[in-house]
Amino acid sequence: MLEDESGRIRLIGDAVKKARLVTGVIIGALGAETAGGDFEVIDICFPGLPPQPQPSSRDEDTKMDVDNATDDWVALVSGLNVGSTSSSDTMIQLLVEYLSGEGGGEADQLSSSAISRLIIAGNSIAPLDDGHLARNMGIDPGSAFTPHPTHTLSGHLHDIAQVMPIHLLAGETDPSGTIIPQQALPRGMFAGASSFASFVCETNPTYLRLDPLERTLLINSGQPLNDMFKYLPSPPHTRLDILESTLKWRHIAPTAPDTLWCHPYFASDPFIIAQTPDLYIVGGQKKFGTRLVQDGNRKCRMIMVPDFSKTGTLVVANLKTLEVRTISFHVAGLAT
């Protein structure tokens, strides 16, 4: 259905069948009304990739310093699920030791030293909905919420925050509001890490601009992509296809508020993509995926960050080259 202020009309035709559409997408449709009152579409137009911000003007010395700078990597993780019944605690400890430069051999420590910051894209704390965690800790399942997972996560974040900045986003399973945009988690939840100015609790979604390369990062914890994936058959559509489409639609979450809860906004839409980011990062995914999208001089690296508690996968992205690679953490004989 195509809907505007004047009403709605049913769309038909091969162009509609081939298009990748979900509810809430803004399109232009070329066609004609049929005798039956439908609208037969012969072509569909999307907004396309938005403009991409260019680095601000610099003097020649500064430009030379940036060009000659060593590679700057950012670490991306999602789905730590601290407090879950799965045996992921050991993998999380290995991750903390790697990022803090305390684990592995010389090659691992050299690799981790190139990472300048950590971004946690949601689902850091496991949901407490079945009583299993409480029973494992010797707590009455019917009692109030236990702070043990929060304390454990706070300890891990404190260890990492001593060596690099951290950006923490709320996710679907975190103790935050279920509707998006999700507000930043209170810093007071993470007593140890909150003592560092470089530890920042971000909203979900969030938009970052990192110096000195002036790279722009658009990050969310995965709820919009997971909701849109319900609408489209797979195959032929993939999650990367849908993610690329959101750039062309210029909207992160078109299915909100129809099937994805969101705050009501009247003056502006916070999910509009006004600028093409250099890195488009989505957490809460089943597996890792990446694709480089280019349109003229606009270039965007899309990254799907998998659930760490199930995959043991850390994603690292090079802010200078937009190269992406993964690092796996596993313990022999450990079932996750």
C-alpha positions in Angstrom: 0.0 0.0 0.0 1.1 3.5 -0.8 -0.2 6.1 1.7 0.0 9.9 1.9 -2.2 12.6 3.3 -4.8 12.0 0.6 -5.4 8.3 1.2 -3.9 5.0 0.3 -3.8 2.8 -2.8 -2.7 -0.8 -3.4 0.5 -1.2 -5.4 0.8 -4.0 -8.0 3.3 -5.0 -10.7 6.6 -6.7 -11.2 8.5 -3.7 -9.9 6.8 -4.1 -6.5 7.5 -7.8 -6.3 11.2 -7.2 -7.0 11.6 -4.3 -4.7 13.0 -4.8 -1.1 10.3 -3.0 0.9 9.1 -3.0 4.5 6.4 -0.9 6.2 7.2 2.7 6.7 9.7 3.2 3.8 9.4 6.5 1.9 9.4 6.0 -1.9 8.4 7.6 -5.2 6.4 5.3 -7.4 6.0 5.8 -11.2 3.0 4.1 -12.8 -0.7 4.4 -13.5 -4.0 3.6 -11.9 -5.8 0.5 -13.2 -9.5 0.0 -13.9 -9.7 -1.9 -10.6 -8.4 1.0 -8.6 -4.9 -0.4 -8.0 -1.7 1.4 -8.9 0.5 -0.5 -11.4 4.1 0.4 -10.7 6.8 0.4 -13.4 9.6 2.1 -11.4 10.4 2.9 -7.8 12.7 5.6 -6.6 14.4 5.8 -3.2 16.1 8.8 -1.6 19.5 7.2 -2.0 22.6 7.5 0.1 22.7 10.9 1.9 25.6 13.3 1.7 28.8 12.3 3.5 30.5 14.8 5.8 34.0 15.6 4.6 37.0 16.2 7.0 37.3 19.8 8.1 39.9 22.0 6.6 43.3 21.4 8.1 46.7 23.0 7.7 49.3 21.1 5.7 51.2 19.9 8.7 48.1 18.4 10.3 47.1 16.7 7.0 50.6 15.2 6.8 50.4 13.9 10.4 47.0 12.2 9.6 48.3 10.7 6.4 51.3 9.3 8.1 49.5 8.1 11.2 49.6 4.5 12.2 46.5 2.4 11.8 43.9 3.1 14.4 41.6 0.2 15.2 38.3 0.2 17.1 37.0 -2.9 18.8 33.3 -3.8 18.5 31.5 -6.4 20.6 27.8 -7.1 21.3 25.9 -9.7 23.4 28.2 -10.2 26.3 25.2 -11.4 28.2 26.9 -11.3 31.6 24.9 -13.5 34.0 23.5 -15.9 31.4 23.3 -19.6 32.0 25.7 -20.3 29.1 29.3 -20.9 29.9 30.7 -17.7 28.4 32.3 -16.2 31.5 35.7 -17.7 30.5 35.5 -16.2 27.0 34.6 -12.8 28.5 37.6 -13.0 30.8 39.9 -13.8 27.8 38.4 -10.8 25.9 39.2 -8.5 28.9 42.7 -9.8 29.2 43.3 -9.4 25.4 42.0 -5.8 25.3 44.0 -4.8 28.4 47.1 -6.3 27.0 47.5 -8.9 29.7 46.7 -12.1 27.8 48.2 -14.1 24.9 51.6 -14.0 23.4 53.7 -11.1 22.0 51.8 -11.0 18.8 48.4 -10.8 20.6 49.7 -7.9 22.8 51.0 -6.1 19.8 47.7 -6.5 18.0 45.7 -5.3 21.0 48.0 -2.3 21.5 46.7 -0.9 18.1 43.1 -0.8 19.4 42.2 2.7 20.5 38.7 2.2 22.0 35.9 -0.3 22.6 32.3 0.0 21.5 29.8 -2.4 23.1 26.6 -2.5 21.0 24.0 -3.7 23.5 22.9 -6.8 25.3 25.7 -6.7 27.9 23.5 -8.1 30.7 21.4 -11.3 30.3 17.7 -11.1 30.9 16.4 -12.5 34.2 13.2 -14.1 33.1 13.4 -17.8 33.9 14.9 -18.1 37.4 17.8 -20.3 36.3 20.4 -17.6 37.1 18.9 -17.0 40.5 18.9 -20.7 41.4 22.5 -21.0 40.2 23.4 -18.3 42.7 21.4 -19.7 45.5 18.8 -17.0 45.3 15.0 -17.4 45.5 13.8 -17.1 41.9 10.8 -15.1 43.2 12.9 -12.6 45.0 14.0 -9.1 43.7 16.5 -8.5 41.0 20.0 -9.6 41.9 22.9 -7.1 41.2 25.5 -9.8 40.6 25.6 -9.6 36.8 25.9 -5.8 37.0 28.7 -6.0 39.5 30.5 -8.6 37.3 30.1 -6.4 34.2 31.3 -3.3 36.1 34.4 -5.2 37.1 35.2 -6.1 33.5 34.5 -2.6 32.2 36.8 -1.2 35.0 39.7 -3.4 33.8 39.2 -2.3 30.2 38.6 1.4 31.0 42.1 1.6 32.5 43.7 1.2 29.0 41.1 2.6 26.5 37.9 4.6 26.1 34.6 2.6 26.2 31.3 3.5 24.6 28.4 1.4 26.0 25.0 1.2 24.3 21.9 -0.3 25.9 20.3 -3.2 24.1 17.2 -5.3 24.1 18.1 -7.4 27.1 19.7 -4.6 29.2 17.9 -3.0 32.1 16.7 -0.1 30.0 13.5 1.0 28.4 12.2 -1.4 25.7 11.2 1.4 23.3 13.7 3.2 21.1 15.6 5.4 21.1 16.9 3.8 24.3 18.3 6.2 26.8 21.9 5.9 28.1 22.4 3.5 31.0 23.1 5.3 34.3 26.8 5.6 34.9 26.2 4.9 38.5 25.5 1.2 37.6 29.2 0.8 36.8 30.9 2.1 39.9 34.5 1.2 39.0 34.3 2.2 35.3 32.4 5.4 36.0 35.5 6.9 37.6 37.0 7.2 34.2 36.0 10.2 32.0 36.7 8.0 28.9 33.8 5.6 29.9 30.7 6.9 28.2 27.2 5.4 28.3 25.6 6.2 24.9 22.0 6.2 23.7 20.8 3.5 21.3 21.2 4.4 18.4 24.1 6.8 18.7 26.3 8.8 16.3 30.0 9.3 17.0 32.7 11.4 15.3 36.2 10.3 16.2 39.3 12.3 15.8 42.0 12.8 14.5 40.7 11.0 11.3 37.3 12.5 11.8 35.5 9.2 11.0 31.8 9.1 11.6 30.2 6.0 13.2 26.5 5.2 13.3 25.7 2.5 15.8 22.7 0.7 17.1 22.1 -2.5 19.1 20.2 -4.4 16.4 16.5 -4.1 17.2 15.6 -2.2 13.9 17.4 -4.7 11.7 16.0 -7.7 13.5 12.5 -6.3 13.2 12.8 -5.6 9.5 14.1 -9.1 8.8 10.7 -10.4 9.8 9.2 -8.9 6.7 11.4 -10.2 4.0 12.0 -13.9 3.0 15.5 -15.2 3.3 16.7 -16.2 0.8 16.8 -14.2 -1.4 17.2 -11.3 1.0 20.0 -11.2 3.5 20.5 -9.0 6.6 23.3 -7.1 4.8 20.9 -6.4 1.9 18.4 -4.9 4.3 21.1 -3.0 6.1 22.3 -1.5 2.8 18.7 -0.7 2.0 18.3 1.4 5.2 21.1 3.6 3.8 19.2 4.1 0.5 16.0 4.7 2.4 17.9 7.1 4.7 16.1 5.7 7.7 17.4 3.3 10.4 14.0 2.0 11.7 11.1 2.4 9.2 9.0 -0.2 10.9 8.8 2.0 14.0 6.2 2.5 15.5 4.2 -0.1 13.5 5.9 -3.2 14.8 8.9 -1.7 16.7 8.1 0.4 19.7 9.5 3.9 19.7 9.0 7.2 21.4 6.5 9.6 19.8 8.1 12.5 17.9 6.2 15.3 16.3 8.8 17.9 15.1 11.5 15.6 13.9 12.4 11.9 13.3 15.5 10.8 15.2 16.0 7.7 13.0 16.5 9.6 9.7 20.1 9.1 8.3 21.0 12.7 7.4 24.6 11.8 6.6 26.3 8.7 5.3 28.6 7.4 8.1 32.0 5.9 7.5 31.1 3.0 9.7 27.5 1.6 10.1 27.6 -0.8 13.1 24.8 -3.0 14.1 24.9 -5.3 17.2 22.7 -8.1 18.3 23.2 -10.3 15.2 23.5 -14.1 14.9 26.7 -14.0 12.9 29.4 -11.6 11.6 28.9 -9.9 8.3 30.4 -6.9 6.5 30.0 -5.0 3.2 31.5 -1.9 1.7 28.9 0.3 0.1 30.0 2.9 -2.4 28.2 5.5 -4.4 30.4 8.1 -6.1 32.7 9.6 -3.5 30.5 8.3 -0.7 31.8 5.2 1.1 30.3 3.3 4.0 31.5 0.1 5.7 28.6 -1.8 7.2 29.4 -4.2 10.1 27.1 -6.7 11.7 28.5 -7.6 15.2 27.5 -11.1 16.4 26.4 -12.2 19.9 29.7 -12.7 21.8 28.3 -15.1 24.3 27.4 -17.6 21.5 30.2 -16.9 19.0 33.1 -15.7 21.0 33.7 -13.1 18.2 35.3 -9.7 18.6 35.2 -7.4 15.5 37.9 -4.9 15.0 37.7 -2.1 12.3 40.5 0.1 11.0 39.4 3.7 11.1 42.0 4.7 8.5 41.4 2.1 5.8 37.9 0.8 6.8 39.4 -2.8 6.9 37.5 -5.2 9.1 38.7 -8.5 10.7 37.5 -10.7 13.5 39.2 -12.3 16.6 37.7 -15.5 18.1 37.9 -16.4 21.8 37.2 -20.1 22.6 38.2 -22.5 25.3 38.8 -26.1 24.4 36.0 -28.4 25.6 33.8 -25.5 26.7 30.2 -25.6 25.4 28.6 -22.2 25.0 
